[in-house]
Structures are given as structure tokens and as C-alpha cells.
């Protein structure tokens, strides 16, 4: 049983408030402790006011969560699981309270923690909440998006997810500081953790807290990061293993491992890595010559052409040297007219999305999706984001409040403006390159393995660029799988089934490696850490008294969804 003192169905906000008042010596001043209001609803009513602002911080917190027993019916079976939604305090190595981190965990009751895997999920941004993975991929509940079509009714209905991962692992969805309901604790502010290294260190400290308070130190451990969550995973894995938390597997969903290699981030870089994605998107829209029905074969042909013909021609073009007249082969391969290629051999994804089909905007996250220029779906610049945003924002609010029993009046911030303040420098470079971190993590742990997922139609983190980036680390320990779909490839129904099958195989293979490994040194280290005094419920500072802080009324989406991306002012500062 978990050592975390969660607020279960019989727990009310009155109990939480009594903890808060006890922690701060009463309700302020020297008067009598006020009588807290009675809340007879099951779960947890969290009265804390949260803010995603860069300079915001909480004066203090008490850990609390709503825990409930849920059931899932899928594939002819009904299974029970425990859902926990709430906060844990992340503390650094000196014991300083850094942040109150909001998380949602779906766990199997009664499982042996020594053998039951636990996987930590997070999206990217930076500044994105984990809602996309939580309600779109392999959790027990899922929103039906209808992607790539844009004809379904919105908001999307939520259903039991037949492609859940509870058969393989417990799932913990983490929200970075400034999104969801996660916030820094004074004297830190949210922006204290808005950097490559500060963010990874904070995630390390949260995971250590979760493992300790839930007695999961001996469990097989996995990380699953999407987009910017990919480079976060590389740095986080290294940081965790440096403090003795050894991992069994890393899953990289549409990762942006090296920002310096992506021409969508730095325009000084040629767009050769995008050409195979242009080809698969053109093939989907039946604009290639010939029209193909074999996606994998077309992608393979495009890879060869990109590496052997286009890349050398592009290099010559940048050097203002004579280039071969390959405009028509490029047009046949991608569907983009030869005149466009003749005008500029280096075509960006943003131009391709507008030029491929006259009068239409293609999705950045999913190039299969399109909307008429000037329409509501095209107004924000990416139909594939606009189509899903509002449904996921309302879906997570409903899921937390009505299904998991966690209630808070602050906005669940899906996407904060952290990206506009982020320090993208890392390891002496102005823009992050985390392939060395991934290589170090693999060197630290001989059994660690990596599984990378990409969508053939992703025009933000193109699949071939991910392949060439990951070729820089030990290929024998990295498996790459590509599927029909976009950045969130799991939103495509048939792809989600295929990804789940690959995930099941990945867990089976990595658990077999774990079974063959000598775990005695890890267990000795775990026992030493377990000897330390771990509070069942942690608290820090002086928590808010209900009503003492004005509501924030923040927007759920504070910037466009455009991961990976670096603000122009950051690029100029390089």
C-alpha cells in the first residue's frame, strides 16, 4: 500500500484546511483558528490559487491528492485501477522545497512494487501540460479525435481506452512548473525552472519523491517524453542515474533531440531532413508521381533520394555553386510543383504547408490535415492543433473534476508562455543538443534501451531527422518505429494499435534484460536511501488561507502550440 496519505473519498477540504492551518500556526495573526467550511463531496477540493506567471510562486503547500477506484471496460474485460490526482513537493539535494508538482497516476492495486513497472509521462513545449499523452495515448481514458478527419463533433467524447498500457505498467503523468496546476514554491519562482537543466533537475527531484513516498524504488522504471519531452528525457535519464535511480527504458515520442539540426528552429540549417516527410505528406494527398499506396516503400525511396541526391545539391546551393536540375524529380517525389523548387531549393515546412495545395493550409503537427486559408481552423496557423485544443482543455477539466474527484478553481494551464522565457542553452551551446546526454545515459546503464516513435506526416519533428539524430548513439540499443500519422501519431486509430503492440514488446524485452542483470548494487543503494526519514505527507512554507489570494483567471492556452520552436529574440541573442 502507498505510504502517501492521499485524500480519499471520505476526505474533505476541511481536513486539508486543518493541515494548512496547523502548518502555519493558525489562520494568521494571534486570533482563534477559524472554522473551515464543510465540503461533503468525495475526493479533494483544493482551494489553492495557482498561477503560471513567470515570477509567480506559492508561499507554501501541503501535499494532498484525490484517490479513487476506477474501472475500465475494453476488449471484453473489466479491470479496476486506482487513479490519484494531486501534488507532491519536489525538493533539491539540500532539502529546499522547489515546487508543488501536479500529477495524475493510474496504478494497479495490490501489485508487487518490486516487479510492477512504473512509467513517467510528460509532454514538451516547453510549457506544455501532459494532457496530450494523458487523454490521447495509452492511459485508461481517451478522447476520440477522429484524426486526420475534421468532421467529428466537438468537444470529443471520452471513452474507455482499448489501447491502454495498464496491462504492462503503472502510469504517472507529470506537469511541468507553470502548466497544469504545478507551481514553484518561494523563494523560487516558476521561471527558476524554465531552462534545459533546471527543468530536468526538477523532474528528477519530483520522480525521486514519487518513488520514495509510494515505495517504488525497487520497481522497473521508464520515461516517456514527447517532442521537447524527448530532450528532457535524455537529460533527465542521465540526472536520475547519476543519483542511483537506474532506468529500464526510454520512450521518445516525436523527439527534438538536437535543436541545431532542425531547420524549423534555426533557419541557417538546410531542410534536407524534411524532404522524406514532404514526400509522405504529398503521397497522402495523392499529388506525387506516381501516386503510391505503399507508405513505407515511398518513405524509404524518399530517404535514399534525400541523402544521396538532395543533401549534396542543397549543400552546393548554400555555397552558391552550380546545382543539378533536380526540380522535376523533387516535384514528382513531393507533389510540390517544380517551379517552387526551381525558385528555392531549400523549402521550409511552413512554406510547404501553404504551397502544396492552393488555397489550403496543411497541419504542422499532422500534414494530412488541411483547412481553407481564412477559415476558423486555419486562423491560428496550424489546423492540426486548432482541431484538438479546446476539446483537450475541456476534457481534462471534466476528467479531473467529475471522474477523479480533484477540484480546483484555477485554470488548468494546457500551454503556458514558458517558451518565451526559456533558456535553451545546454552543455556550453546556445541551443540544446541532448544526444551526448542520451549516449551518457546508455553508457551509465548497460541494460537501458530506447524506443523512438515518429509519424510519417509530422512536419514539426520529421521522422528522417529523428533517424539521423539518433544514429549518433549506439544503434544496437535504440529501436525506431515510424507510423502513419503526425506528431501525436497515437491519435490515429490504427497507429495507436500498432504503437501499443510495439510498446508491449519493448516492455517484455527490457524486463527480460532486467531479469538477467545483477541488481544487487542497485538494491543496496535503494536500501540506503530507504533508511532516510521520508515524510508520508510533506509540507513547506506557509500555505494559502482560503480566500486570501485573488483568482488568477488565466488562459488555458497562452501561446500557440508550436513545439519545437525557439523565440526570435532567443535566436538573435545567439
N, C-alpha and C positions, 0 to 999 in steps of 0.2 A: 504493500500500500504506500502511496506517496506520502512523503513527510511534509509536503506543502499543505498548510492549513487553508484550504480553499473555502470559499463561501458557497456552501451547498444550498439546496432548495429551501432548507429551513432557516438559512441565514438571511438577515435583513440589513438594510443600510444603517439601522440603529446600532447594530453590533459594530459595523465598520466605523461609525462616528465615535463610538465609545473608545475604540482603539486609537483613533486620531486624537481625541481629547486627552487620553491618557499619555500619549506620546508627547504632547506639547504642554502638559501640566494644566489642562483645563481649557476652557474656551477663550482664553486671553484675559489679561487683567487679573485681578485678585478676587473676582466675584465667584459666585457659585456656578458650578457646571450647569449649562443649560440643558433642558430635557430635549433629547433628539426626537425628531418626528418618527413615527412608526410607519414602516413600509412592510406591508404584508405580502408583497409579491415574491414569488420564488426567484432564486438567482441572486444577482447583485445589482443594486442601484449605486453606481459610482458617482458621487457628487462633485468630484474634482473637475475643475475647468482646465482643459488642455489647450495649448497653443503651439502652432507650428512655426511661429515667427523666429527669425534668425537669432534674436537676442533674448528669447523667452527662456524661462526656467521655472521649475517648481520649487517652492520654499521647502517642501518636504513631502514624503509619501509614506504610506503603509502598504505593503504588498497585500493584494486581495485578488480573488478571481471567482467567477461563477463556474461551477462544475455541474454537469448534468449527465444522465444516462440517455443515450440516443439509440435509435435503431435504423438500420439501413436494409432495404429490401431490393435485391438485384440478383439477376442470374438464378432465379428460383430459390434464393436463400435469404434469410433474415438474420442479420448479425447485430449484436449490441456493442456499443463502444462508449467511451467516456469523452465528452467534449469539455474543455476547460478554456475559458476566455478571461484574460485579466493581465495583471502586471507583475513583473519581478524587477528587483533593483539590481542593476549591474554595478559592480564595484571593481576598482582597479587593484593592482597588486599591493598598494599601500592600505587598502581598505576604504578609500574615499568613494562615496556614493556618486556615481556618474550620471545615471539616467534611470527613469522608470520606463521599462520596455514593455510594450503591449504585444501580447502573443495569443495565438489560438492553437491548442493542441488537441489532436484526436488520437486517443490511445486505447489499447486493448486491455480491459480489466483482467487482473489475475495472471497476466503473462509473466514469465520469469525474466526479470530485467537483465540477467546475465546473458541471455540468448536472444531476447527480443530486440530487433534493431530500432533505432530512433533516427529520423531524418529531419534536418532543419532546412526549411524552405524560405526563400526571400526573393523578391523581385529586385529591380535595379533603379534606374533613373539617371543619376542618384536622386533620391527624394520620393521614390515610389513605394507605396504600401504593398503588402504581399497579397492583396485581394485577387490579382490576376491568376496566380498559381492556386490560391486557396479555393476559389469558386470556378476556375476554368479547367483545371488539370486533373489531379488524381486524389483529391480529397473526397470525403463521403457525400458531399452535396455539390451540385454543378448547375451552372446556368446554361440553358440551351440557346446558343447564339445563332445557329443556322449558317455560320461562316462556310463558304465565301459569299453566299447569297445575302442580299439585303432586303428580304421580303418578309421576314418573321415579325410577329407582333412584339412590340417593346412596351414596358420592360420585359426582359426574357424570363420565362418561367424557370423556377428552381426545382430540380428533381434529385432523387437518389442516384448516385453515380455508379453505373455498372462497371466503370473502369477505375475503381478506387484501388489504393495501394495498401489498405489496411490488412490485407492478407499477407503482406511482406514486412511492413514496418509501421511503427507509430509515426505520426506526422506533426511537426511543430512549425507553425508559420510565424515568422518574426517580422515586426515592423520597425524600420529604422527610425532614429530620432527625427522628429518633425513630421512624421506621417503616421497614419492610423491614429492611435492615442498615445504614442511614445513621445516623451519629452525629457529634456535634461533636468538635472537636479542642481540647484545653486550650490556652489558658486559657478558651476559650469553653465553654459548656455547651449542651445541647440547647435549653433554654428561651431561650438568647440569640437564637434564630432563630424563636421562636414568636410572631410578630407579623406583621401585614399587610406592613409594609415590610421587616422583617428577612428574612422568608421569600422575598419577591420578589428582594431583593438577592442572597441566597444562590443561588437558582435561576439568576439572571443569571451569577453567577461560575462555577457549575458548567457552564453551557452554553458560556461562553467557553473554559473548559478543554477541554471535549469537542471543540469546533470546532478549537482550536489543535492539540491532540495528534493529531487524526485528519485534519488538513489539509483541513478542511471549511469554511474561512472563505468560500470563493467559492460554496458550494452555495446553492441556493434553500432558504429556512428557514421552517419552520412551527411553530406551537404548537397543541397540542390539550389543553384543560383541561376537566375535568368538575366540576360542582357548585361547591364553593369553588374548584376549579381555574379556573372562569370569571373571577371577580375577580382571582385570581392572574395569569391571562393578561393582563388589562388592564394591571395594574401592571408585570408583567414585560416586556411588549412595550414600554412606554414606557421602562423602565430599560435594556433592551437597545439600543434605538435611540438613546438618549442617549449610549451609548459607541460608536456606529458600527456596531452589529450590526443591519442592516436586515432586516426580515422581509417575507415574501411573502403569508402567510395566517395567520389565526387561526381555530381551530375551537372553538366554545363548546358543550359538551355539557351540557344541563340546567343552565345557569349561574344563580348567585345574585348578580347584578351589584351590586344595591343592597339591603343588608340592611334598610334603613329602610322599604322598600316592601312587605315580606313579612310578613303578619300571623302566619305561623307562627313568626316570630322575635320580633317586637315586637307584643304584644297590643294596643297602643294604636292600631295600624293596622287599618282595616277590611279585611275579607276579600273585597272585590269582585273582586280578581284571580283568586280561586279558583273563582268561580262557573262559568265555562266548563268547568273540569276536573271539578267536581261533575256537570255535565251529561253529559260524555262517560263518566264512570265509571257514572253511573246508567243511561245508554244501554247500556253493555256488559252490565250485569246485568238489562237488559230491564225496567226499572222506570219508564221515562219514559212520558209520554202525548203523542203516540203513541209506540209502540215504533219505533225507527228502525234502518235498516240502512245509512244513509249517514253515516258518522262525520264526514267533513269538513263536510258540509252542516249537521249538528247542531251542530258546534263553531262554525260561522260564525253560526248563529242565536243561539247562547248568547253569543257575543261582543257582538253587537248589543244583546241584552237586558241584558247586564251593564253595558255602557257607557251606554246610553240610559235605562234604567229602574231597574235595581238600584242603580247607583252613586249617583244623586241621592237615591233613597229611603234608602239607607244613611247618606248624609250628614245627611239630616233626622233619622233615627233617633238618630244620635250626638248631634245638637244638641237632642234631646228635643222635636222639633217633630212635628206631625202627619205621618204617613206613609201612602202609598196602601196599600190592602189587596191586596197582590200575593202573598199566601201561596199561593194555589192555582196561579197561573202558575209560581211557583217550584217547587212540588211537581211539576207536570207536566214542567217542564224538567229537574229533577234526580232525581226519584224519591223524594226525602225528603218525608215526609208534611207536609201543610200546617200541622198543629198544631206541628210543630217550628219552622217558620219564624215562625209567629204568636207563639210563646214568645220567640224571639230572632231578629231579622232578620240579625244578624251571626253566622253559623255558622262555626266553625273547622274546619280539616281533621281534627283529631283527633276532634272530636265527630262529624263527618260519617262518619268511618270506622267508628264504633261504632253510629251511629243508622240508617244506611241499610238494613241487613239485620239484623233482630232475631237476637240470639244469635251474630252473626258479627263478626269483626274484619277490616276491609279493609286492604290493604297501604298504607303511607305512600309508599314508593317506586314501588309499582305497585298502583293501586286496583282492578285487575281481579282480583287475588289475594285469597283470603279463607281464614279458618280459624275454627273454632268457638272462642268465648271459653272459656278454661280449658284449651285443648289445648296440646300442646307447641309447635306452630307459632305460636301466639298469645302464648306466655309472655313473650317479650321485647318485645312491643308492636308489632312490625311483621313480619307473616308474609312479606312480600316480601324482607326482609333475612335472617330466620331460615332461609328456604328455601335460600339460596345460600351463607351464610357459611362453614360448615365445609368445603364442597366446594372453595371457592376457596382456603382456607388450606392444605388438604392438596394441592390441585392445584399451587400454586406451589412448595411444598416438593419435590414429586416432580419437577416440571419442571426446577427448578434443579439438583437433585442427580443425577437419573438421565438427563436428556436434555441438559442444558447443561454438566454436569461441574463445577458450583460447589458445594462442600460446606462447611458451617459448622454448628457445633453449637448456636449461639444460635437463639432463636426468630425466625423471620421475622414481624415485628410487622405485622399487617394494619391494625390501628387502635389507635394509642396514645391516651393520655389528654391529648394536647397541647391539645385543645379546652378543657379545664378551666383551662388556664394562659394561653390565647391572648389577646393584645392585639388586639382587633378595631377599635381606633381607626385612623383614617386621614384625612389631609388636614384636620385640625382638627375632625373629627367623631368622637363616641364609637363609632359603628358605621360600618363602611365603606360608601362609595358609590363605585364604581370606574368609573361611566360617564364622568366627566371624564377619567380616565386613558385610557380607550379612545378618547375624542374626541381627546386629545392625540396618542396613537399614530397615529391616522389622519392627523392634521394633519402629523405629522413625515414621513410617507412616502406620497406620492400614489398609489403602486401597491398599497398594503396593502388587503386585503379580508378580510371576516369572514363566516363561515358558522356559523349557530347552529342546533342541533338540540334539539328538545323532544319529549317523549312526551305524547300527549293524556291519558294516565291517571296522570301523575305528580302526587302530592299533596304533594310537598315543594317543588319549584320549578315551579309551574304554568305551562303554556305561554303563557297570555294575559298573565301578569305579565311574563314574559320579553319578549313582544312590546312591551308598553307601556314597559318599561325601555329596550329597545334603540331605541325611537322617539326617544330623546333624542340619538342620534348620527346622522350622515349616512346616511340610509336608502338612498342610491344605492350605498353601499359595503358594505351588510350584507344578506345573504340569510338568511331564516329559513325553516326547514323543520320541519314537525310530522308525527308519525307515530303509528300505533297502538303503544302501549307505555308503559312507565313511565320513571322517572328514567334507568335504563340501557336506553334504548329498543333498543339493539343486541342485547339478549338475546332479543328477539322475532325469530324466524327470518325472516319476510317483511320486517320492518322493516330488519333488517341488510342485506338485499339492496338495498332502496331507498336506505338511507343510503350504501352503498358507491357506488351509481350517482351520487348527488349529490356525494360526495367526489371521484370521478373527474372529474366536470365542473368542480368547484372547482379542482382542481389544474391541469387543462387551461387554464382561463380565467386563473388567476393566473400561470401560466408564460407565457402569451401576453402579459400585461401586462408581465412582467419582460423578455421578449424585445424589447419596444418601448421600454423605458426606457433612459435614459443611465446606465450603471453605472460609468462611468469614475471619478467621485468615490469611490464605494464601493471600487473596486478599488485606488485609490491608498491609501486608508486601510487596506485589508487588507494591502497590501504593506508598509506602515509597521509594522503590528503583527507581521507575519511576520518582520520583521528582528530582533525581540526574541528572546533566547535562550529556547527552550522546552524544558524537560527532557522526554525521552522517558518516563521514569519518575520521578515526583515522590515525595518523602518528607518527612515533617515530624515533629519531636519524637523521642521515644524509644518505639518500638513495643513492644507487649507481648511478653514472652518466653512461649512456650507453657507453660501450666500455672501462670502467675504470677497470673492473675485467676480468681476463682471463677465458675463458670457462673451466669448470671442466671435461667434457667428462667422467663422472662416469659410472660404470656398473649398469644396472638395477637390477641385482641380484649379490650381493656382498658376500653372504654366501648361503649355501644350505637352502632350506625351510625345517625346522625341528622342528617347534613349536609343543609341548612344549619341551624344551631342556635347559640344563644349561652347559656352557663350562666346560671342565675338570679342568681348573685352578681354577674356582669358587668352584667346588666341593671339590678340595683339600684344599682350604682355609677354608672350614668349620671345 
